[in-house]
Amino acid sequence: MTKHSGGKVGKAGKILSSKNTSNSAKSKAGKTLKNHQDKKH
C-alpha cells in the first residue's frame, strides 16, 4: 500500500497504525481510508 502523508488520509492512516487509539476513532479512520481508496485508486 502506498504511504500517504498529510491531509485527511494521512491522518486516518496514523490513527489506524497507532496502538492506543479508541475503536470508534479507528472505525472512522478506516471509513475515511476506504472511501479514499474507492475514489482514487
PEVEN-V975240 format. One line per field, one symbol per residue. phi: phi as a letter, one per 30 degrees, with the letter a starting at -180 (. if undefined). psi: psi as a letter, one per 40 degrees, with the letter a starting at -180 (. if undefined). Layout:
BEGIN
phi->???
psi->???
END
This chain:
BEGIN
phi->.ddcbiiddddddddddddccddddddddddeddeddddcc
psi->hhhhhiadddddddddehdfiiddddddddddddddddde.
END
